[in-house]
């Protein structure tokens, strides 16, 4: 099953790409898509960095 952070990333990409095909440009959709994208990337990055610290417990 997909994790919520990947669903958030997919949703952000859908919002941003769908705004390209709408005839009337909507700034709100662009801002919302970018905010969702940044939140998803932050969640993914936070998960990756915590996994890295667990694998290397003895850091000099």
C-alpha positions, 0 to 999 in steps of 0.5 A: 500500500502506498504511504501518505507521503507518496499519495501527497506527492502524486496529488501535487503533481496532478494539481500542477499538471492539470493547471497546464491544460486548463484554458484559464490560468489559475494562480491558486492551483499553482500555489496549492500544487507547489505547497503540496509538492514541498510538503511531500518532498519534505516528508520523503526527505525526513524519512530518508535521513532518519533511515540513514542515521539508524544504519550508522549509529557510530558517527565520528 
